[in-house]
Amino acid sequence: MKEYKIWAFARSAAPNLPALEEQLAEVMREADRRGYIIVNSCMEQKCGTEFWRPDLFAMLTAVQQGRVNAVMVQSLDRLSHDITTLYRILRFLQNYGAVLITTETNLRYELFLTGLDARLLRRHNRKPIYYVECEER
């Protein structure tokens, strides 16, 4: 098994801090259950269509610096609801060889539904986005 250095990430625009804390706790429990190393975590109460989010950029900086080689979220929409923003985030992860792990959804299916799977694969001289399948509980 590859050793993943995980950044656990949670996001919600709803003003419900206990629910956001529970979302992050669930991601961290799943990372621990799978034996992943949790390097850092964050949760943000921001709209999913915004790109300029401090916690998102902290995570992306950690990926860029090689401190993290995987991002773990409940589902793709925790990164963003906006397709353009989501594509930019996924392309960034792809460029740095980071793995995206979802805990509650099938990432391959989510990428197919959004049409982002084909866009990411069409990029010339790029590796496909890496992901780990959601495991059955």
N, C-alpha and C positions, 0 to 999 in steps of 0.2 A: 504494500500500500504506500502510495506517495505521501510524503509528509507535507501536509498543508499548514501554512501559517495563516490563520484565519483572521479577517476583520469581520466581526459580527455587526450587521447594520440593520437598523429599524427606522421606519419613517411613517409618520401619519400627519395629516393636516388637521385631524379632529382634535379639539382641545380636551383630550382624555388621557392625562398622563399615566394613570394606572394601566390602561390598555396598551399604551406604547411601551411601558416598562415590561409588561407581560409578553409582548411581541418579542422584545429583545431577549428576555429570559428564555423563551421557547427556542429561539435560534441558538443561544448559547448552550442550552441543555442538549440540543440535537448535535451540535458540534462536539460537545464532550462525549456524548454517547457513541459517536463515530470515531472517537479517539483523535480528533484534530486539536492542534495547538491554537488556542485563542490568543492572538497577539494584542488585539485591541478591539474595542467596540464603541459604538455610538448610537444615539437615537436622536432624531430631529423631528420637531413639530413644524414642518414646512409643507407647502403645497407641492404636490408631485410634478407640477408642470414647470416649476422654477429650476433653473440650472445652477445659478450662483448661490450655492448653499454651503456654509462653512464646514459642516460635518462631512458632507459629500467630498469636498475638496481635501479635507484632512485624510480621508480614506484613499482618494486617488493619489495623493502625494506619497502616502505609505507604499502604495503599489509601485509607483514610479521609482521610488528609492530602493525597492527590493526588500523592504521590511515585511511585506505581506505578499503572498503569492496566491491568495484566494479571498473572495468576498462571499459571505454567506448571508442570505436574506430569506424571508418566508416565500416571497414570490417576486416575479419580475417588476410588478408595479410598485414595489417598495422602493425601487431605484427612481422610477419616474412613471407618470401617466402619459407624458408627452412623447410621441414616437421619435421626434427629432432629438430630443434630449436623451431619451433612452438609447438611441443609436449612438450618440456621441459618447455616452458612458461605456457602452459595450465595445465600441471601437477602441476606446482608450485601454480597456482591460485586455482586449485582443492584442493591441500593439505591444503591451508589456508582458504577454504570456500568462496573465492571471486567470485563474479558474473562477467561474461563477457557480455557486452552489445554491440551489433553492431547497427549502425544507418541506414545503407544503404543496408544491405544484410540480408538474413535469415541465422543465425548462425547454426541452426540445419542442414540445407542443406549444408552449407560450410563444416561442420565437417564430414558429410556423404561423400561428394565428396573427401575429403582428406583421408578418412579412419580413421581419428582420433577419431571419435565417438566410434567405437568398441574398439580401444586401450585404451581409457580412461575408458570405462565401464568395461573392463576386469581386471583392476587393483584390486587386492584382498584387501578387507577391506577398500575400498575408496568410497567416495561419488561420484556420477556423477558430471561432470562439470555443473555448473549452468549458466544459461543465460536468458536473457530477449528477447523475440521475437521482431523483428523489427516491429514497428507499421506503419500501413498505414497512409500516410499523406493526 
